[in-house]
Amino acid sequence: MRYGRWLVPLSLSLLLSNVSAQLRGGIGGSDAGNVHIHVVFANERSAGPYLMVQLMDGSSDNVVGTTYTNDVGQADFKLIHVGMYHVRVSGIGVQAADSDTFEVDNRKVTQAQYVVVRPDEDSGPKPVSAHSAVVSATDMNVPGKARKELDKANEAMAMQNYKSSLDHLNKAIALAPQWATAYSNLGVLYARTNDLPHEEEALKKAVSLDDHFAPALLNYGKLCIRQKDFPQAENLLQKASTVDPDNPEVLMLLADAAYLDHHFDLAISSAQRAHSAGPDHSSFVHYIAARAYQQENQQAQALAEFKIFLKEEPKGPRADHVRGDIAKIENAPQAPAQ
């Protein structure tokens, strides 16, 4: 069973990393303070740019201000009235999350708040920042003007201004015609506009320019899964996992593609690698592993994976479904002892 059937599509309520927070007017003076937000995964790794951060009044849903994370997953609210607040984080690649309620105290000039988010399982392809730590071999000698155009394209894409984003990406490519990152982001843009032929063309070009650029391989792999071309998806994602061996999203999708391509041993080993990659892996990897074990008639191992899934995701419709799978295994007639 495909994991995508259970997922609610992520809304594009996005983002512009350098937009100033829009706060209540007249804020300032001695009755105000600053809040510095860090958005991280469970392993303390930065959640990255283009995530929307909303400042909420107390524990309510009343939005006081909105801003966006920068390249290292940080955002700021300045000159906030003293009082109680919390923040909500949402965006492509993460599940929406709320912080605990905290107090803005004018005795503290600036205070830091950490918000822990979980990766989203079906977030679609994602653009890469021109200043990302993950770079392509083709990034060398890319002119600064091209990088600025790429960032402008990402900002426009986040605001769903796709025509402007396309214009900026075309300018970036004109300035750096061999830049794999620009073509990979062009593929992301076409994915957002449901232009599958151009998405595939752009991602093929990105991979042809640098077949070791993990983001392009990942995005192309996601497209192949959508196209049900599981052998090609498996091939691309295996390459991505070689380049980025501890990326839990790559490993989960590799496990999924391998399962759908009937390579059950690879599905199991990839799911196990995803689990070992860190606490921000998707619980769904254990469902994939369990199903693969069942295909190999290893019910005890499947039962163990289902139980790990429930430990990591004890609530919700998927958990209820897995409890039914567990009951079927536990209530199945036992084979007579030899």
Number of C-alpha atoms within 10 A of each C-alpha: 11 11 15 11 8 11 13 10 12 18 10 15 13 21 26 22 22 14 14 15 18 14 18 12 6 9 15 12 11 13 15 20 24 20 21 14 20 21 26 19 19 17 12 15 13 17 25 20 24 29 29 22 29 23 25 21 17 18 15 10 13 12 18 17 18 22 25 27 25 20 20 17 19 23 25 20 21 17 22 24 21 17 15 14 22 22 26 18 23 23 22 25 22 19 15 19 16 18 19 14 14 14 14 22 20 18 11 11 14 17 13 10 15 15 21 19 23 18 19 20 22 20 19 18 24 20 25 23 25 22 13 12 10 13 18 20 14 17 16 9 9 16 12 12 12 23 22 17 22 29 22 21 30 32 23 21 25 24 16 18 13 19 13 16 25 20 14 23 25 20 19 27 20 12 17 19 16 18 24 29 31 32 27 30 30 29 31 27 28 21 20 18 12 11 13 15 11 15 25 21 16 24 29 20 19 28 21 14 19 19 19 19 24 25 27 34 28 28 27 28 30 26 22 19 19 13 12 14 16 22 18 18 28 27 15 25 28 25 21 25 20 13 16 18 16 17 19 25 22 28 30 27 28 33 32 32 30 26 24 21 18 15 16 23 17 21 30 24 15 26 30 18 20 28 21 13 17 15 16 21 26 23 22 21 29 26 26 30 29 28 24 28 21 17 15 13 11 13 18 14 17 25 23 14 23 24 20 17 24 19 12 14 15 15 10 8 10 18 18 13 10 19 16 12 16 19 11 12 15 13 8 9 8 8 6 5 4 3
